Amino acid sequence: MRDYSSMKLHNKKPPSPILSRPPWRIALVANLKDEIDWGPEAPADAGSEFDRRETIEALAAALEEDGHWVTFCRADSTLPEALLNLRPHIAFNIAEGLGGDGREAQAPAVFELLGIPYTASRVVANALSLDKTQTKRIWQTLGLPTPRFLEAKAPEDASLWKRGFPAFVKPAREGTGMGIDAKAVVQDEAELRQRIAWVVESYRQPALVEEFLPGREFTVGYIGNPGPSAARRRPWLYDRNGYHFFPVLEMDNQVSISPGVYGHDAKSYNIGTTGAPGYLCPADIPRSLQSKMLRIARQGAEALGAADVSRLDFRMGADGQPYLMEINTLPGMNSEISDLCIMAASEGMPYQDLISEILYLGAERFGLPYDALVPTPDAAKRSVQTLLQRAPAVRVTGNAG
């Protein structure tokens, strides 16, 4: 993998419009942790959603193993020049963006401006998914189950909350559990007012107030897009709707540093260390509940126009029903600790297959030509359903030491 910042290029030609077959020049676009000084007034978890260098290196290795040329490009003000110089055939995008309430749409907007194909969701879907309030309004309009909510712009808005207590409070436009800890659960209007004030002051954005759901917490991850899958790189992976759903992952937050809350502090612990939540994949749930969550996840993703890969979080209500909490259209890709990678590993999908399949899903959407693989006899027999049935349960708890 090359790092664009160390290259001396001054080619101002636009990217090549030629639809070339693999191998491709790939721009791996991301934001790295610890490369930005957020300043003394930033919250302690600022930049938590950014990626570690080892994640970038693992992604590059997976793409290079498939035969491509990979160059890492930072998703900052240097990105347009980097893309003009590199002229990539496609961008593999995991960029979180810098600043603003639609920052996850910044890199996709640059790709579209320059006519470069790219992976994962497009501009509007990435902008919407980061805005939890707008996402929930869309889901609510379509009749999808999501906790009742209020967007609070000031502490005084606490008086508008009429859904009882406890309630749950988080920043309306953040990810990676930012702004979520044990104090996110409030017991009365005074605590609600105080928490809203803290969110608004710390994150410079509204607070999202939701009904607190007391049940188990799950996440559903998938790759794919609606439509036929016969021409895809690994067509045998996908169901009749065009998706491959991974086994459902359950987070056991009772053993985490913030019991009952899957927030930033809990997510910051390495899996298996004291303070981390427990993970169970596949989750020990009835097949009827699994099917219901997968159906709702597909509907929730399609409502926003998500593409190629996403992860959707659920929590069980007191009525025993699953409720959509939020969607991550740019899920983490760390092979060791990211939820999506844990789910893929639990069914036996190699990391390189996961990454390359996301690449070819993006290529398919933009019309880049490639050849489908010929499945092995074993792979040809497998379906989404059999993968879920046969996947061995993997449990790692935060007390493993």
CORZIHU-V703139 format. One record per residue. N is the residue number from 1. RES is the residue in three letters. SS is DSSP state (helix for helix, strand for strand, loop for the rest). BURIAL is 1 if it has 24 or more other C-alpha atoms within 12 Angstrom, else 0. D_FIRST is the distance of its C-alpha to the first C-alpha in Angstrom with 2 decimals. Layout:
BEGIN
N|RES|SS|BURIAL|D_FIRST  N|RES|SS|BURIAL|D_FIRST
END
This chain:
BEGIN
1|MET|loop|1|0.00  2|ARG|strand|0|3.78  3|ASP|strand|1|6.66  4|TYR|helix|1|9.53  5|SER|helix|0|12.14  6|SER|helix|0|11.54  7|MET|loop|0|11.90  8|LYS|loop|0|15.49  9|LEU|loop|0|16.16  10|HIS|loop|0|19.61  11|ASN|loop|0|19.84  12|LYS|loop|0|22.08  13|LYS|loop|0|22.50  14|PRO|loop|0|22.17  15|PRO|loop|1|19.56  16|SER|loop|0|20.65  17|PRO|loop|0|23.20  18|ILE|loop|0|23.01  19|LEU|loop|0|22.66  20|SER|loop|0|20.55  21|ARG|loop|0|20.13  22|PRO|loop|1|16.87  23|PRO|loop|1|14.39  24|TRP|loop|1|13.23  25|ARG|strand|1|11.03  26|ILE|strand|1|9.96  27|ALA|strand|1|9.98  28|LEU|strand|1|9.23  29|VAL|strand|1|12.21  30|ALA|strand|1|13.61  31|ASN|loop|1|15.79  32|LEU|strand|1|15.19  33|LYS|loop|1|18.24  34|ASP|loop|0|19.98  35|GLU|loop|0|18.81  36|ILE|loop|0|22.06  37|ASP|loop|0|25.59  38|TRP|loop|0|27.68  39|GLY|loop|0|30.92  40|PRO|loop|0|33.91  41|GLU|loop|0|35.23  42|ALA|loop|0|32.24  43|PRO|loop|1|32.72  44|ALA|loop|0|31.41  45|ASP|loop|1|28.92  46|ALA|loop|1|27.42  47|GLY|loop|1|23.71  48|SER|loop|1|23.94  49|GLU|loop|1|22.27  50|PHE|loop|1|19.01  51|ASP|strand|1|16.07  52|ARG|loop|1|15.14  53|ARG|helix|0|11.86  54|GLU|helix|0|12.08  55|THR|helix|1|12.41  56|ILE|helix|1|9.19  57|GLU|helix|1|7.43  58|ALA|helix|1|9.96  59|LEU|helix|1|9.56  60|ALA|helix|1|5.98  61|ALA|helix|1|7.46  62|ALA|helix|1|10.53  63|LEU|helix|1|9.48  64|GLU|helix|1|7.85  65|GLU|helix|0|11.10  66|ASP|loop|1|12.97  67|GLY|loop|0|11.89  68|HIS|loop|1|9.90  69|TRP|strand|1|7.38  70|VAL|strand|1|5.22  71|THR|strand|1|5.48  72|PHE|strand|1|6.89  73|CYS|strand|1|10.57  74|ARG|strand|1|13.38  75|ALA|loop|1|16.44  76|ASP|loop|1|18.93  77|SER|loop|0|21.03  78|THR|loop|0|18.18  79|LEU|helix|1|16.86  80|PRO|helix|1|19.33  81|GLU|helix|1|18.60  82|ALA|helix|1|14.82  83|LEU|helix|1|15.57  84|LEU|helix|1|18.31  85|ASN|helix|1|16.21  86|LEU|helix|1|13.28  87|ARG|loop|1|15.84  88|PRO|loop|1|13.79  89|HIS|loop|1|15.77  90|ILE|strand|1|15.19  91|ALA|strand|1|13.85  92|PHE|strand|1|13.11  93|ASN|strand|1|15.24  94|ILE|loop|1|15.96  95|ALA|loop|1|17.14  96|GLU|loop|1|20.45  97|GLY|loop|1|21.47  98|LEU|loop|1|23.47  99|GLY|loop|1|27.24  100|GLY|loop|0|29.84  101|ASP|loop|1|31.19  102|GLY|loop|1|28.97  103|ARG|helix|1|25.68  104|GLU|helix|1|23.72  105|ALA|helix|1|24.77  106|GLN|helix|1|23.40  107|ALA|helix|1|19.96  108|PRO|helix|1|21.61  109|ALA|helix|1|24.29  110|VAL|helix|1|21.94  111|PHE|helix|1|20.39  112|GLU|helix|1|23.99  113|LEU|helix|0|25.14  114|LEU|helix|1|22.68  115|GLY|loop|1|23.16  116|ILE|loop|1|19.64  117|PRO|strand|1|19.67  118|TYR|strand|1|18.04  119|THR|loop|1|18.23  120|ALA|loop|1|20.75  121|SER|loop|1|23.98  122|ARG|loop|1|25.10  123|VAL|helix|1|26.59  124|VAL|helix|1|29.99  125|ALA|helix|1|29.04  126|ASN|helix|1|26.46  127|ALA|helix|1|29.07  128|LEU|helix|1|31.81  129|SER|helix|1|30.12  130|LEU|helix|1|29.49  131|ASP|loop|1|33.19  132|LYS|helix|1|34.85  133|THR|helix|1|38.32  134|GLN|helix|1|37.73  135|THR|helix|1|36.01  136|LYS|helix|1|39.06  137|ARG|helix|1|41.43  138|ILE|helix|1|39.93  139|TRP|helix|1|40.12  140|GLN|helix|0|43.62  141|THR|helix|0|44.78  142|LEU|loop|0|43.66  143|GLY|loop|0|45.46  144|LEU|loop|1|42.46  145|PRO|loop|1|43.19  146|THR|strand|1|41.82  147|PRO|loop|1|43.64  148|ARG|loop|1|45.99  149|PHE|strand|1|44.65  150|LEU|strand|1|45.35  151|GLU|strand|1|43.16  152|ALA|strand|1|44.65  153|LYS|loop|1|44.16  154|ALA|loop|1|46.56  155|PRO|helix|1|48.29  156|GLU|helix|0|51.46  157|ASP|helix|1|49.86  158|ALA|helix|1|50.33  159|SER|helix|0|53.88  160|LEU|helix|0|52.61  161|TRP|loop|1|51.16  162|LYS|loop|0|53.74  163|ARG|loop|0|51.90  164|GLY|loop|0|52.99  165|PHE|loop|0|51.30  166|PRO|loop|1|49.08  167|ALA|strand|1|46.47  168|PHE|strand|1|42.71  169|VAL|strand|1|41.13  170|LYS|strand|1|37.52  171|PRO|strand|1|35.76  172|ALA|loop|1|35.88  173|ARG|loop|1|32.41  174|GLU|loop|1|29.99  175|GLY|loop|1|27.78  176|THR|loop|1|26.60  177|GLY|loop|1|30.23  178|MET|loop|1|30.51  179|GLY|loop|1|34.16  180|ILE|loop|1|35.25  181|ASP|loop|1|37.05  182|ALA|helix|1|40.47  183|LYS|helix|1|42.24  184|ALA|helix|1|40.87  185|VAL|strand|1|43.80  186|VAL|strand|1|46.95  187|GLN|loop|0|50.52  188|ASP|loop|0|52.63  189|GLU|helix|1|52.73  190|ALA|helix|0|52.71  191|GLU|helix|1|49.45  192|LEU|helix|1|48.03  193|ARG|helix|1|49.01  194|GLN|helix|1|47.45  195|ARG|helix|1|44.14  196|ILE|helix|1|43.95  197|ALA|helix|1|44.61  198|TRP|helix|1|41.81  199|VAL|helix|1|39.21  200|VAL|helix|1|40.35  201|GLU|helix|0|40.43  202|SER|helix|1|37.18  203|TYR|helix|1|34.95  204|ARG|loop|1|36.84  205|GLN|loop|1|37.20  206|PRO|loop|1|39.75  207|ALA|strand|1|40.18  208|LEU|strand|1|40.26  209|VAL|strand|1|43.24  210|GLU|strand|1|43.47  211|GLU|strand|1|45.91  212|PHE|loop|1|44.88  213|LEU|loop|1|44.41  214|PRO|loop|1|45.40  215|GLY|loop|0|43.86  216|ARG|loop|1|40.83  217|GLU|strand|1|37.32  218|PHE|strand|1|34.92  219|THR|strand|1|31.69  220|VAL|strand|1|31.02  221|GLY|strand|1|27.60  222|TYR|strand|1|26.91  223|ILE|strand|1|24.73  224|GLY|strand|1|26.40  225|ASN|loop|1|28.48  226|PRO|loop|1|32.20  227|GLY|loop|0|33.39  228|PRO|loop|0|33.33  229|SER|loop|1|30.50  230|ALA|loop|0|31.62  231|ALA|loop|1|28.95  232|ARG|loop|1|25.96  233|ARG|loop|1|23.27  234|ARG|loop|1|25.16  235|PRO|helix|1|28.53  236|TRP|helix|1|30.30  237|LEU|helix|1|28.56  238|TYR|loop|1|30.35  239|ASP|loop|1|33.88  240|ARG|loop|0|36.38  241|ASN|loop|0|35.22  242|GLY|loop|1|31.61  243|TYR|strand|1|30.15  244|HIS|strand|1|28.84  245|PHE|strand|1|30.00  246|PHE|loop|1|28.81  247|PRO|loop|1|31.46  248|VAL|loop|1|32.86  249|LEU|strand|1|31.78  250|GLU|strand|1|34.49  251|MET|strand|1|34.03  252|ASP|strand|1|36.86  253|ASN|helix|1|37.18  254|GLN|helix|1|40.42  255|VAL|helix|1|38.68  256|SER|strand|1|36.22  257|ILE|loop|1|36.72  258|SER|loop|1|38.04  259|PRO|loop|1|40.28  260|GLY|loop|1|40.49  261|VAL|loop|1|37.73  262|TYR|loop|1|34.03  263|GLY|loop|1|32.86  264|HIS|helix|1|30.24  265|ASP|helix|1|31.63  266|ALA|helix|1|31.66  267|LYS|helix|1|28.10  268|SER|loop|1|26.87  269|TYR|loop|1|28.05  270|ASN|loop|1|25.94  271|ILE|loop|1|27.38  272|GLY|loop|1|30.32  273|THR|loop|0|31.16  274|THR|loop|1|34.48  275|GLY|strand|1|34.42  276|ALA|loop|1|31.91  277|PRO|loop|1|33.43  278|GLY|strand|1|34.01  279|TYR|strand|1|32.13  280|LEU|strand|1|33.83  281|CYS|strand|1|32.16  282|PRO|loop|1|33.87  283|ALA|loop|1|36.35  284|ASP|loop|1|39.93  285|ILE|loop|1|41.46  286|PRO|loop|0|43.88  287|ARG|helix|0|42.52  288|SER|helix|0|44.40  289|LEU|helix|0|42.51  290|GLN|helix|1|39.15  291|SER|helix|0|40.10  292|LYS|helix|0|41.32  293|MET|helix|1|38.15  294|LEU|helix|1|35.98  295|ARG|helix|1|38.34  296|ILE|helix|1|38.40  297|ALA|helix|1|34.60  298|ARG|helix|1|34.31  299|GLN|helix|1|37.02  300|GLY|helix|1|35.51  301|ALA|helix|1|32.08  302|GLU|helix|1|33.73  303|ALA|helix|1|35.99  304|LEU|helix|1|33.08  305|GLY|loop|1|31.28  306|ALA|loop|1|28.21  307|ALA|loop|1|25.69  308|ASP|strand|1|23.35  309|VAL|strand|1|23.24  310|SER|strand|1|25.38  311|ARG|strand|1|27.22  312|LEU|strand|1|30.86  313|ASP|strand|1|32.89  314|PHE|strand|1|36.52  315|ARG|strand|1|39.38  316|MET|strand|1|42.73  317|GLY|loop|0|45.83  318|ALA|loop|0|49.24  319|ASP|loop|0|50.31  320|GLY|loop|0|47.91  321|GLN|loop|1|45.80  322|PRO|strand|1|42.03  323|TYR|strand|1|41.06  324|LEU|strand|1|37.87  325|MET|strand|1|36.52  326|GLU|strand|1|33.32  327|ILE|strand|1|30.28  328|ASN|strand|1|26.60  329|THR|loop|1|24.87  330|LEU|loop|1|21.46  331|PRO|loop|1|21.79  332|GLY|loop|1|19.60  333|MET|loop|1|16.77  334|ASN|loop|1|16.70  335|SER|loop|1|17.28  336|GLU|loop|0|19.97  337|ILE|loop|1|22.00  338|SER|loop|1|21.64  339|ASP|helix|1|24.79  340|LEU|helix|1|23.31  341|CYS|helix|1|21.26  342|ILE|helix|1|24.45  343|MET|helix|1|26.41  344|ALA|helix|1|24.17  345|ALA|helix|1|24.18  346|SER|helix|1|27.94  347|GLU|loop|1|28.52  348|GLY|loop|1|26.29  349|MET|loop|1|23.42  350|PRO|loop|0|20.19  351|TYR|helix|1|17.27  352|GLN|helix|1|15.23  353|ASP|helix|1|18.34  354|LEU|helix|1|18.68  355|ILE|helix|1|15.29  356|SER|helix|1|15.58  357|GLU|helix|1|19.19  358|ILE|helix|1|18.51  359|LEU|helix|1|16.27  360|TYR|helix|1|19.19  361|LEU|helix|1|21.76  362|GLY|helix|1|20.38  363|ALA|helix|1|20.24  364|GLU|helix|1|23.81  365|ARG|helix|1|25.11  366|PHE|loop|1|24.04  367|GLY|loop|0|25.26  368|LEU|loop|1|22.13  369|PRO|loop|1|23.38  370|TYR|loop|1|22.13  371|ASP|loop|0|24.03  372|ALA|loop|0|25.22  373|LEU|loop|0|24.80  374|VAL|loop|0|27.99  375|PRO|loop|0|28.70  376|THR|loop|0|29.88  377|PRO|helix|0|33.56  378|ASP|helix|0|32.83  379|ALA|helix|0|30.34  380|ALA|helix|0|32.81  381|LYS|helix|0|35.45  382|ARG|loop|1|33.56  383|SER|loop|1|33.93  384|VAL|helix|1|33.03  385|GLN|helix|1|36.44  386|THR|helix|0|36.20  387|LEU|helix|1|32.81  388|LEU|helix|1|34.41  389|GLN|helix|1|37.49  390|ARG|helix|0|35.91  391|ALA|loop|1|33.06  392|PRO|loop|0|33.93  393|ALA|loop|1|34.58  394|VAL|strand|1|32.21  395|ARG|strand|1|33.74  396|VAL|strand|1|32.22  397|THR|loop|1|34.43  398|GLY|loop|1|33.98  399|ASN|loop|0|36.63  400|ALA|loop|0|34.73  401|GLY|loop|0|34.16
END
